[in-house]
Amino acid sequence: MTSTTIKKQVDNYLPLLSTKQQTLVLEMIKSFLNVDNDTKRISRKQYNKEINDAVTRIEKGNSISHKDAIKELSKW
């Protein structure tokens, strides 16, 4: 399906939805685009620092296995 075809179908179907349904569709589209006004994105420098810190913790043995993490989460 081409982009033009999809746009025409959306334009045809959207008015048929209730306001609540239209709002849900809009929120879904925003989530696809990762549009979230409440969340501030971190910088690439901060992201890389957090990754490096995590790797350091793992290398020092400061981590738990996936199995143990699932076990802990099941208690919630």
JOTA-V718397 format. One record per backbone hydrogen bond with DSSP energy under -0.5 kcal/mol. NH is the residue of the N-H (numbers start at 0). CO is the residue of the C=O. If there is no record, write none. Layout:
nh:NH co:CO
nh:NH co:CO
//
This chain:
nh:5 co:1
nh:6 co:2
nh:7 co:3
nh:8 co:4
nh:9 co:5
nh:10 co:6
nh:11 co:7
nh:12 co:8
nh:13 co:9
nh:14 co:10
nh:15 co:12
nh:16 co:12
nh:16 co:13
nh:21 co:17
nh:22 co:18
nh:23 co:19
nh:24 co:20
nh:25 co:21
nh:26 co:22
nh:27 co:23
nh:28 co:24
nh:29 co:25
nh:30 co:26
nh:31 co:27
nh:32 co:28
nh:33 co:30
nh:34 co:29
nh:35 co:33
nh:38 co:35
nh:39 co:37
nh:40 co:38
nh:46 co:42
nh:47 co:43
nh:48 co:44
nh:49 co:45
nh:50 co:46
nh:51 co:47
nh:52 co:48
nh:53 co:49
nh:54 co:50
nh:55 co:51
nh:56 co:52
nh:57 co:53
nh:58 co:54
nh:59 co:55
nh:60 co:57
nh:61 co:56
nh:62 co:60
nh:68 co:64
nh:69 co:65
nh:70 co:66
nh:71 co:67
nh:72 co:68
nh:73 co:69
nh:74 co:70
nh:74 co:71
nh:75 co:72
//
